Amino acid sequence: MIEHLELHLNLDFERGALEGKAKLKLAGKAETLLLNRGLKVGSASVPFSWRLEGLRGFDAFKTSVVWLENPLKEVELSYSGRLESYESALPYLKDSISREYTLLRTDSLFYPIPSEPDFESLIKSVVGSEFNAEITVEGVPEGLVVAFGGEIRGNRLRIEGTKRLDIAIAPFTVIEKEPFRLFVLGEEGIERTLKLLEKAYGFYSAILGHRAGKFTVIETPENYGGQAGKGYALVSGSSLRAEIPANIYHELAHL
């Protein structure tokens, strides 16, 4: 399980590829790490071997399995390749790097996850982790905006106490109205949604108490699956602009 992650990403939008450097501090020693099936490790802080294989319990989900010569609590990796979609195995997992819409999620293994090549082990590792992350993103073309649930300062992202990472890059419009921050692909219908969110926030706060901090909503294309992280949610355009935006109410309730 991850305790701290430092991640440097250089994205290539023409090839749909990335170069990554990751430094992980783990809660215990790990012998194997999993990466997206299109990514290969070029170097590591210890001798390693690599192969592509399906997960036990879900063989259709192929991953790059990195075997470390010695189990470690701290490890550094450099890796690169094309980020491959898992849509054939999980229809919602369409993550890719493109100018139209880029999505990087824990689910698509764009950074190394300490886990055995076993589906149950992977789920336990993700759910059991609570880590701080510092991320640098380079290579984003002019006109595209990086959306993230945590702190954004230029090309540097930071989040604390999270179980997962979700980064979207697209021609977003950013709308901020405390305590909300929305990354949307179009402004039509958003004013109404904001008013409904404010009412829901007031309702929840009256029952559960006020909570400081922003709540971030990131719009996704249709059929990418809803996702919730610490203080943020990924929501499709139709759900975002629904007459009753129940999905957002649900995620806001978690906060």
C-alpha positions in Angstrom: 0.0 0.0 0.0 1.3 3.5 -0.9 2.0 6.1 1.8 3.6 8.8 -0.4 4.0 9.2 -4.1 6.1 11.6 -6.1 5.2 11.4 -9.8 6.6 13.3 -12.8 4.7 12.8 -16.1 5.7 14.0 -19.6 2.7 13.5 -22.0 2.9 13.1 -25.7 -0.5 13.9 -27.2 0.5 13.0 -30.7 1.4 9.4 -29.9 -1.0 9.0 -26.9 2.1 8.1 -24.8 3.8 9.2 -21.6 7.1 9.1 -19.8 6.9 8.7 -16.1 9.2 8.8 -13.1 7.7 7.6 -9.8 9.1 7.5 -6.3 7.0 5.4 -3.9 7.1 5.1 -0.2 5.1 2.1 0.9 3.5 0.9 4.2 5.3 -2.4 3.8 7.7 -4.1 1.5 6.6 -4.9 -2.0 8.0 -7.4 -4.5 5.7 -6.7 -7.4 4.3 -3.5 -9.0 1.6 -3.3 -11.7 1.5 -0.8 -14.5 -0.8 -0.2 -17.6 -0.3 -2.9 -20.2 1.2 -0.3 -22.7 3.9 0.9 -20.3 7.3 -0.6 -19.8 9.9 0.1 -17.1 13.2 1.4 -18.3 15.0 1.6 -15.0 14.5 1.1 -11.3 16.4 1.6 -8.1 16.9 -2.1 -7.8 17.4 -4.9 -10.4 14.0 -6.0 -11.9 12.3 -8.1 -14.5 9.2 -7.4 -16.4 6.4 -9.3 -18.3 2.9 -8.7 -19.6 0.3 -11.0 -18.0 -3.4 -11.2 -17.1 -4.5 -10.8 -13.5 -5.5 -13.9 -11.6 -9.2 -13.8 -11.3 -9.5 -11.5 -14.3 -7.2 -12.7 -17.1 -8.7 -10.3 -19.7 -7.2 -7.4 -17.7 -3.5 -7.5 -18.8 -0.9 -5.5 -16.9 2.8 -4.9 -17.0 4.1 -6.8 -14.0 7.4 -5.5 -12.5 9.2 -8.0 -10.3 11.8 -6.5 -8.0 14.9 -8.5 -7.1 14.5 -7.5 -3.5 11.2 -6.5 -1.7 11.4 -2.8 -0.8 9.5 -0.2 1.2 10.9 2.6 -1.1 11.3 2.3 -4.8 11.9 4.5 -7.8 10.9 3.7 -11.4 11.2 5.2 -14.8 8.7 4.0 -17.4 7.3 5.0 -20.8 4.9 3.9 -23.5 1.4 4.3 -24.9 -1.4 4.5 -22.3 -3.7 1.7 -23.4 -7.4 1.6 -22.9 -9.1 -1.3 -20.9 -12.4 -0.8 -22.7 -12.5 -4.4 -24.0 -12.3 -5.7 -20.4 -14.2 -2.9 -18.6 -16.4 -0.8 -20.9 -16.2 2.4 -18.8 -12.4 2.3 -18.7 -11.7 4.3 -21.9 -8.7 6.2 -20.5 -6.3 7.5 -23.0 -4.0 10.5 -23.9 -5.5 12.7 -26.7 -6.2 16.3 -27.5 -9.9 15.7 -27.4 -10.0 14.3 -23.9 -7.3 12.8 -21.7 -8.1 10.9 -18.6 -5.6 9.3 -16.2 -7.1 7.2 -13.4 -5.8 4.8 -10.9 -8.0 2.2 -12.6 -5.9 2.4 -15.8 -2.6 2.0 -13.8 -0.9 5.1 -15.2 1.4 5.0 -12.1 2.8 1.9 -10.4 0.6 0.1 -7.9 2.1 -2.3 -5.3 0.2 -5.5 -5.8 0.5 -9.1 -6.8 -0.7 -9.9 -10.3 -4.1 -10.8 -8.9 -7.3 -8.8 -9.2 -8.3 -9.2 -5.5 -4.8 -8.1 -4.4 -5.0 -5.0 -6.7 -8.4 -4.0 -5.3 -7.2 -4.4 -1.7 -4.0 -2.4 -2.4 -6.0 0.5 -3.9 -8.8 0.5 -1.3 -6.3 0.0 1.6 -4.0 2.9 0.6 -4.3 6.4 1.9 -1.4 8.5 0.6 -0.1 12.0 -0.2 0.8 12.7 -3.8 2.9 15.3 -5.5 2.6 15.3 -9.3 4.2 17.3 -12.1 2.6 17.2 -15.5 4.5 18.4 -18.6 3.7 18.5 -22.3 0.2 19.9 -22.1 -0.6 21.8 -25.3 -1.8 25.4 -25.1 -5.6 25.7 -24.9 -6.0 22.5 -22.8 -6.6 22.7 -19.0 -5.5 20.2 -16.3 -8.4 19.2 -14.0 -7.6 17.6 -10.7 -9.4 17.1 -7.4 -6.6 18.5 -5.2 -4.4 21.6 -5.2 -3.3 22.9 -8.6 -0.4 25.3 -9.0 0.7 25.7 -12.6 1.8 22.2 -13.7 2.1 21.0 -10.1 -0.6 19.0 -8.4 -0.9 18.0 -4.8 -3.4 16.0 -2.8 -3.4 14.5 0.7 -5.0 11.4 2.2 -6.3 10.0 -1.0 -6.9 6.5 -2.1 -6.8 7.2 -5.8 -5.7 9.7 -8.5 -7.8 11.2 -11.3 -6.4 13.7 -13.8 -8.3 15.0 -16.8 -7.0 17.2 -19.5 -9.3 18.9 -22.0 -10.5 22.3 -23.2 -12.2 22.9 -19.9 -13.9 26.0 -18.7 -13.2 26.5 -15.0 -16.1 27.8 -12.9 -15.4 28.6 -9.2 -18.1 29.6 -6.7 -17.3 28.7 -3.1 -17.2 26.0 -2.1 -17.4 24.5 -5.6 -14.9 24.3 -8.4 -16.2 22.9 -11.7 -14.2 21.8 -14.8 -16.8 21.7 -17.6 -16.8 21.1 -21.3 -19.6 23.6 -21.9 -21.3 26.2 -19.7 -24.9 25.5 -20.9 -27.0 24.4 -18.0 -24.3 24.8 -15.4 -25.7 27.9 -13.6 -28.8 25.9 -12.7 -26.7 22.9 -11.5 -24.7 25.2 -9.3 -27.8 26.6 -7.6 -29.0 23.0 -7.0 -25.6 22.1 -5.6 -25.6 25.1 -3.2 -29.0 24.0 -1.9 -27.8 20.4 -1.4 -24.7 21.6 0.3 -26.7 23.7 2.7 -29.0 20.8 3.4 -26.2 18.4 4.2 -24.4 21.0 6.2 -27.5 21.6 8.4 -27.6 17.9 9.2 -24.0 16.9 9.4 -22.1 20.1 10.0 -20.2 22.4 7.8 -17.0 21.1 6.2 -14.2 23.4 5.0 -12.5 23.0 1.6 -13.6 22.9 -2.0 -15.7 20.3 -3.7 -14.5 19.7 -7.3 -16.6 18.4 -10.2 -14.8 17.3 -13.4 -17.0 16.7 -16.4 -16.3 13.5 -18.5 -17.6 12.4 -21.8 -20.5 9.9 -21.7 -20.0 6.3 -20.6 -16.7 6.9 -18.8 -18.2 5.9 -15.5 -18.8 8.1 -12.4 -15.9 8.3 -10.0 -15.4 9.8 -6.6 -12.2 10.8 -4.8 -11.4 12.8 -1.7 -13.3 16.1 -2.2 -14.1 15.6 -5.9 -16.1 13.7 -8.4 -15.9 12.8 -12.1 -19.4 13.1 -13.6 -20.7 12.8 -17.2 -22.2 15.8 -18.9 -25.8 14.3 -18.9 -25.6 13.6 -15.1 -24.1 17.1 -14.5 -27.0 18.8 -16.2 -29.8 16.4 -15.2 -33.1 17.9 -14.0 -32.2 16.2 -10.7 -28.4 15.8 -10.6 -28.7 12.7 -8.3 -25.2 11.5 -9.0 -23.6 14.7 -7.8 -25.9 14.8 -4.7 -24.6 11.3 -4.0 -20.9 12.2 -4.3 -21.5 15.4 -2.3 -23.0 13.4 0.5 -19.8 11.3 0.7 -17.9 14.6 1.4 
